[in-house]
Amino acid sequence: MKDLLYSDITEKIIGASFEVHKFLGNGFQEVIYQRALAYEMQNAELYFAREIEQDIFYKDLQEPIGVRRADFVVENKVLVELKALKEIEDVHLAQTLNYLRAYKLEIGLLINFGGKSLTFKRLVLSK
């Protein structure tokens, strides 16, 4: 995984996520995992911002048509979207890819704490 873009960052995020899931297990609301992951990422010395608002634009409209909030943007390079569901579905992958476009980032992690085991998908927005 070392040759993947920002693998040093994504490995730390995934490691922190496993630590959270190991301690909390499944069954909590997403916000609980978000707070615990913030703690773990801080311990891993990762710089991050939580729930940064991003305007969504449509075609040539000057005014945004809405606002979205990704759970985390880490090191200004990796978008992290959390879920606490039984399983990740295609709609969640599409949502994360849309967030990557809106935030103008290339790498994203979709992390699900809702199953018996932690699952994640690494997403790359091709240019």
C-alpha positions in Angstrom: 0.0 0.0 0.0 3.1 2.3 0.3 2.9 3.3 -3.4 -0.7 4.6 -3.1 -1.2 8.4 -3.0 -1.2 9.6 0.7 -0.9 6.1 2.0 1.0 7.4 5.0 -2.1 9.4 6.0 -4.8 6.8 5.1 -2.9 4.1 7.0 -2.9 6.3 10.2 -6.7 7.0 9.7 -7.5 3.3 9.2 -5.4 2.3 12.2 -7.2 4.9 14.3 -10.5 3.6 13.1 -9.7 0.1 14.0 -8.7 1.3 17.5 -12.1 3.0 17.9 -14.0 -0.1 16.6 -12.0 -2.4 18.9 -13.0 -0.3 21.9 -16.6 0.7 21.1 -17.7 -2.2 18.8 -20.8 -1.5 16.7 -24.2 -0.2 17.7 -23.5 3.5 18.4 -24.6 6.5 16.5 -22.2 8.0 13.9 -21.4 11.0 16.0 -20.0 8.8 18.8 -17.6 7.2 16.3 -16.8 10.7 14.9 -15.8 12.0 18.4 -13.7 8.9 19.2 -12.0 9.0 15.8 -11.1 12.7 16.3 -9.4 11.7 19.6 -7.5 8.9 18.0 -6.4 11.0 15.0 -5.2 13.7 17.4 -3.1 11.1 19.2 -1.7 10.0 15.8 -0.7 13.6 15.2 -2.9 14.0 12.2 -4.1 17.5 11.4 -7.9 17.5 10.6 -11.0 19.6 10.4 -14.5 18.2 11.3 -17.6 19.0 9.3 -16.3 21.8 7.1 -19.2 23.2 5.1 -18.7 23.1 1.3 -21.0 25.0 -1.1 -22.4 22.9 -3.9 -22.7 24.7 -7.3 -24.7 23.7 -10.4 -23.5 24.5 -13.9 -22.9 28.2 -14.3 -25.1 29.4 -11.4 -23.3 31.9 -9.3 -25.1 31.0 -6.1 -24.7 27.6 -4.4 -27.7 25.3 -4.6 -26.8 23.7 -1.2 -24.2 22.9 1.4 -22.7 19.6 2.4 -20.5 18.6 5.3 -17.9 15.8 5.1 -17.1 14.2 8.5 -13.4 15.0 8.2 -10.8 16.5 5.9 -7.4 15.2 7.1 -4.1 17.0 6.4 -6.1 19.0 3.7 -5.6 15.9 1.5 -7.9 13.0 2.5 -11.7 13.2 2.9 -13.2 10.9 5.5 -16.8 10.0 5.6 -18.2 7.8 8.4 -21.1 5.5 8.6 -22.7 3.4 11.3 -24.7 1.0 9.2 -25.1 -2.7 8.8 -23.3 -2.4 5.5 -22.1 0.1 3.0 -24.2 0.5 -0.1 -23.5 2.0 -3.6 -25.3 5.2 -2.6 -22.8 5.8 0.2 -19.9 5.3 -2.3 -21.6 7.8 -4.7 -22.0 10.3 -1.8 -18.4 10.1 -0.9 -17.3 10.5 -4.6 -19.6 13.5 -4.8 -18.0 15.0 -1.7 -14.5 14.4 -3.2 -15.6 16.4 -6.3 -17.2 19.2 -4.2 -14.1 19.5 -1.9 -11.7 19.2 -4.9 -9.8 16.3 -3.2 -8.5 13.2 -4.9 -8.5 10.6 -2.0 -11.3 9.6 0.3 -12.0 7.0 2.9 -15.6 5.7 3.5 -15.4 4.0 6.9 -18.3 1.9 8.4 -18.4 1.3 12.1 -21.9 -0.4 12.0 -20.9 -4.0 11.3 -19.4 -6.6 13.6 -16.1 -5.8 11.9 -14.9 -2.4 10.8 -15.1 -2.0 7.0 -13.7 0.7 4.8 -13.3 1.7 1.1 -10.5 3.8 -0.2 -11.8 6.0 -3.1 -9.8 7.8 -5.7 -11.3 10.5 -7.8 -9.7 10.2 -11.2 -8.9 13.4 -12.9 
